[in-house]
Amino acid sequence: MTDSLLDAMSRGSETEASFSFYPPMSVQERKRRERNARRQTILEAAASVFAKHGLDSATIEMVARAAEVAVGTIYLYFHSRDDLFLQLTADRIEELVARYATIQASALEPLIELRTMARAYIDYLNNSRELFLIHQSVGYARIRKRLKRKSEIEHYNHVLSLGHKAFDQWEAAVGRVYEIGLIPNVMDLPTTASVMWASLNGAFLLTGNDNTFRELTGLNPDSFVERAFEFHLSAAQALAAHHIGNGNGDGRRTQAKACATKNREAVQTHSAATANA
């Protein structure tokens, strides 16, 4: 037997060994993956249908056509149109919560963390624009009244729980800046966090998804929400500095100055980038 043939046989044995190292996928695992993939396909189709028709005008039949599955297949995964909407919403908020957690585990300086979380929320709004608008027009209370099944109500409560968790994460980020005096304590922390969160939502609603905002203002809607938040944050910092200068919050002055020094370079870099946007 030639050396080349022996080498080929040896390589073949090594290849077989490498393949045999991994056990074959079980039938249950394959079915689980197929089910998850089909569920994701349905959710993506539903997002497209809800964006085009809104929640109240959308139907399960529309979603089935968009997903290229039978209507009955939809009901294997979701009890109703509202249940489908709630689970789609939950998936999106879970992504935001996970991103917030990653940011907060990164040991960033308070202002940098808050800015990074604001950008994460803006990304969430942009990726879920139509869902966000449906929330504003339909409201969770109306959806809740339509739910009859126990599992649907559980999914509704899960969405609310995720929303609370996301806001708690946001409030914690605002709190780090609030506690060291970089934004004023003229309101309590929950109110301050809510006002800053509302400024993001309000600016986002103004931009819309057409050219109206650009035509009326001449501004680029793509960067407006972040610039509006920066303006709000800068105004809050100026007010905090005024309070400190007048002798209010003396106990936080040294800590605020130290943190401001650490953040100055990052703030200047971000301001330059925003100005060029």
C-alpha positions as CSV (number, residue, x, y, z in Angstrom):
1,M,0.0,0.0,0.0
2,T,1.5,3.4,-1.0
3,D,2.3,6.1,1.5
4,S,-0.2,8.5,-0.2
5,L,-3.0,6.0,0.2
6,L,-2.1,5.4,3.9
7,D,-2.1,9.2,4.4
8,A,-5.6,9.5,2.8
9,M,-6.9,6.7,5.0
10,S,-5.5,8.3,8.1
11,R,-7.1,11.6,7.2
12,G,-10.4,9.9,6.6
13,S,-10.2,8.2,10.0
14,E,-9.5,11.6,11.7
15,T,-12.4,13.2,9.9
16,E,-14.7,10.4,11.0
17,A,-13.5,10.7,14.5
18,S,-14.1,14.4,14.5
19,F,-17.7,13.9,13.3
20,S,-18.3,11.1,15.7
21,F,-17.2,13.4,18.6
22,Y,-20.5,15.3,18.4
23,P,-23.6,13.3,19.2
24,P,-26.4,13.5,16.6
25,M,-29.2,16.0,17.3
26,S,-32.1,14.4,19.0
27,V,-35.6,14.4,17.4
28,Q,-36.8,16.5,20.3
29,E,-34.1,19.1,19.8
30,R,-34.6,19.3,16.1
31,K,-38.4,19.8,16.6
32,R,-37.7,22.4,19.2
33,R,-35.5,24.4,16.9
34,E,-38.0,24.1,14.0
35,R,-40.8,25.3,16.3
36,N,-38.7,28.3,17.5
37,A,-37.8,29.1,13.9
38,R,-41.4,29.0,12.8
39,R,-42.5,31.1,15.8
40,Q,-39.9,33.7,14.8
41,T,-41.1,33.7,11.2
42,I,-44.7,34.3,12.4
43,L,-43.5,37.2,14.7
44,E,-41.6,38.9,11.9
45,A,-44.6,38.6,9.6
46,A,-46.9,40.0,12.4
47,A,-44.6,43.0,12.9
48,S,-44.8,43.7,9.2
49,V,-48.6,43.4,9.2
50,F,-49.1,45.5,12.3
51,A,-46.8,48.2,10.8
52,K,-48.9,48.3,7.7
53,H,-52.4,47.9,9.0
54,G,-52.3,48.7,12.7
55,L,-53.5,46.4,15.4
56,D,-57.2,46.8,15.2
57,S,-57.3,46.4,11.4
58,A,-54.8,43.5,11.2
59,T,-56.1,39.9,11.1
60,I,-54.6,36.4,11.7
61,E,-55.3,35.7,8.1
62,M,-53.0,38.6,7.0
63,V,-50.3,37.3,9.3
64,A,-50.6,33.8,7.9
65,R,-50.3,35.0,4.4
66,A,-47.2,37.1,5.2
67,A,-45.6,34.2,7.0
68,E,-46.6,31.7,4.3
69,V,-48.2,29.3,6.8
70,A,-51.7,28.0,7.3
71,V,-54.0,30.0,9.6
72,G,-54.3,27.0,11.8
73,T,-50.5,27.0,12.3
74,I,-50.7,30.5,13.8
75,Y,-53.1,29.2,16.5
76,L,-50.6,26.5,17.4
77,Y,-48.3,29.3,18.8
78,F,-50.7,32.2,19.6
79,H,-54.2,32.2,20.9
80,S,-55.3,35.4,19.1
81,R,-54.2,38.5,17.3
82,D,-53.8,40.4,20.6
83,D,-51.8,37.5,22.1
84,L,-49.5,37.6,19.1
85,F,-49.1,41.4,19.5
86,L,-48.3,41.0,23.2
87,Q,-45.7,38.2,22.6
88,L,-44.1,40.3,19.9
89,T,-43.9,43.3,22.3
90,A,-42.5,41.1,25.0
91,D,-39.7,39.9,22.8
92,R,-38.7,43.4,21.8
93,I,-38.7,44.6,25.5
94,E,-36.7,41.6,26.6
95,E,-34.0,42.6,24.1
96,L,-34.0,46.1,25.5
97,V,-33.8,44.8,29.1
98,A,-30.9,42.6,28.1
99,R,-29.1,45.4,26.5
100,Y,-29.6,47.7,29.5
101,A,-28.2,44.9,31.8
102,T,-25.1,44.6,29.6
103,I,-24.5,48.4,29.7
104,Q,-25.0,48.5,33.5
105,A,-22.6,45.7,34.0
106,S,-19.9,47.6,32.1
107,A,-18.9,49.8,35.1
108,L,-19.2,53.0,33.0
109,E,-19.0,56.5,34.5
110,P,-22.6,57.7,35.4
111,L,-23.0,60.2,32.6
112,I,-21.6,57.8,30.0
113,E,-23.8,55.0,31.2
114,L,-26.9,57.3,31.0
115,R,-26.0,58.4,27.5
116,T,-25.4,54.9,26.4
117,M,-28.7,53.7,27.8
118,A,-30.5,56.6,26.1
119,R,-28.9,55.5,22.7
120,A,-30.0,51.9,23.4
121,Y,-33.6,53.2,24.0
122,I,-33.5,55.2,20.8
123,D,-32.4,52.1,18.9
124,Y,-35.3,50.2,20.5
125,L,-37.8,53.0,19.4
126,N,-36.4,53.0,15.8
127,N,-36.6,49.2,15.6
128,S,-40.1,49.1,17.1
129,R,-41.6,52.3,15.8
130,E,-44.9,50.9,14.7
131,L,-45.4,48.8,17.9
132,F,-44.6,51.9,19.9
133,L,-47.2,53.9,18.0
134,I,-49.8,51.2,18.4
135,H,-49.2,51.3,22.2
136,Q,-49.9,55.0,22.1
137,S,-53.1,54.7,19.9
138,V,-54.6,51.5,21.3
139,G,-53.3,51.4,24.9
140,Y,-52.8,48.4,27.1
141,A,-56.0,49.0,29.0
142,R,-58.1,48.4,25.8
143,I,-56.1,45.3,25.0
144,R,-56.6,43.9,28.5
145,K,-60.4,44.2,28.3
146,R,-60.4,42.0,25.2
147,L,-58.3,39.2,26.7
148,K,-60.3,36.2,28.0
149,R,-57.9,33.2,28.3
150,K,-55.7,32.8,31.3
151,S,-52.5,32.4,29.2
152,E,-53.3,35.7,27.3
153,I,-53.7,37.5,30.6
154,E,-50.4,36.0,31.8
155,H,-48.7,37.3,28.6
156,Y,-50.2,40.7,29.2
157,N,-48.9,40.8,32.7
158,H,-45.5,39.6,31.5
159,V,-45.3,42.6,29.1
160,L,-46.2,45.0,32.0
161,S,-43.6,43.3,34.2
162,L,-40.9,43.7,31.5
163,G,-41.9,47.4,31.0
164,H,-41.5,48.0,34.8
165,K,-38.1,46.2,34.7
166,A,-36.9,48.3,31.8
167,F,-38.0,51.5,33.5
168,D,-36.4,50.5,36.8
169,Q,-33.1,50.0,34.9
170,W,-33.5,53.5,33.4
171,E,-34.3,55.0,36.8
172,A,-31.2,53.4,38.3
173,A,-29.0,55.0,35.6
174,V,-30.6,58.4,36.1
175,G,-30.2,57.8,39.8
176,R,-26.4,57.5,39.6
177,V,-26.2,60.9,37.9
178,Y,-28.8,62.3,40.2
179,E,-27.1,61.2,43.5
180,I,-23.8,62.9,42.7
181,G,-25.4,66.2,41.7
182,L,-24.8,66.2,38.0
183,I,-28.5,66.8,37.5
184,P,-30.6,68.8,39.9
185,N,-32.7,67.3,42.7
186,V,-35.6,69.8,42.2
187,M,-37.8,66.8,41.7
188,D,-37.7,63.3,43.3
189,L,-35.8,60.6,41.4
190,P,-38.8,58.8,40.0
191,T,-40.2,62.0,38.6
192,T,-36.8,63.1,37.2
193,A,-36.3,59.7,35.5
194,S,-39.9,59.9,34.1
195,V,-39.4,63.4,32.7
196,M,-36.1,62.4,31.0
197,W,-37.8,59.2,29.6
198,A,-40.7,61.3,28.4
199,S,-38.4,63.7,26.6
200,L,-37.1,60.8,24.5
201,N,-40.6,59.5,23.7
202,G,-41.9,63.0,22.9
203,A,-39.0,63.8,20.5
204,F,-39.4,60.4,18.8
205,L,-43.1,61.0,18.3
206,L,-42.3,64.4,16.6
207,T,-40.1,62.9,14.0
208,G,-42.7,60.5,12.5
209,N,-41.9,58.2,9.7
210,D,-42.4,60.6,6.8
211,N,-40.8,63.9,5.7
212,T,-43.1,66.2,7.6
213,F,-40.6,66.9,10.4
214,R,-37.8,67.6,7.9
215,E,-40.0,69.8,5.7
216,L,-41.2,71.9,8.7
217,T,-38.0,72.3,10.6
218,G,-35.2,71.6,8.0
219,L,-33.6,69.2,10.6
220,N,-32.5,65.6,10.1
221,P,-35.0,63.4,12.0
222,D,-32.5,60.6,12.2
223,S,-30.3,62.4,14.8
224,F,-33.0,64.7,16.3
225,V,-34.0,62.5,19.2
226,E,-30.5,62.0,20.5
227,R,-29.8,65.8,20.1
228,A,-33.0,66.6,22.0
229,F,-31.9,64.4,24.8
230,E,-28.5,66.0,24.9
231,F,-30.1,69.4,25.1
232,H,-32.3,68.3,28.0
233,L,-29.3,66.7,29.8
234,S,-27.1,69.8,29.3
235,A,-29.9,72.0,30.6
236,A,-30.2,69.8,33.7
237,Q,-26.5,69.9,34.3
238,A,-26.4,73.7,34.0
239,L,-29.2,73.9,36.5
240,A,-27.4,71.5,38.9
241,A,-24.2,73.6,38.6
242,H,-26.3,76.8,39.4
243,H,-27.7,75.1,42.5
244,I,-24.2,74.1,43.6
245,G,-22.9,77.6,42.9
246,N,-25.5,79.0,45.1
247,G,-24.5,76.7,48.0
248,N,-27.3,74.1,47.5
249,G,-26.2,70.5,47.7
250,D,-22.8,71.3,49.2
251,G,-22.4,67.7,50.3
252,R,-22.5,66.6,46.7
253,R,-20.2,69.3,45.2
254,T,-16.9,67.5,45.5
255,Q,-18.2,64.3,44.2
256,A,-20.0,66.0,41.3
257,K,-16.8,67.9,40.3
258,A,-14.7,64.7,40.4
259,C,-17.2,62.9,38.2
260,A,-17.5,65.8,35.8
261,T,-13.8,65.9,35.3
262,K,-13.8,62.2,34.4
263,N,-16.6,62.7,32.0
264,R,-15.5,65.9,30.4
265,E,-13.5,64.3,27.6
266,A,-16.3,61.9,26.7
267,V,-18.8,64.7,26.8
268,Q,-16.7,66.9,24.5
269,T,-16.2,64.0,22.0
270,H,-20.0,63.3,22.0
271,S,-20.9,66.9,21.5
272,A,-18.5,67.2,18.6
273,A,-20.0,64.1,17.0
274,T,-23.6,65.5,17.6
275,A,-22.7,68.8,16.0
276,N,-21.4,67.1,12.9
277,A,-24.5,64.9,12.6
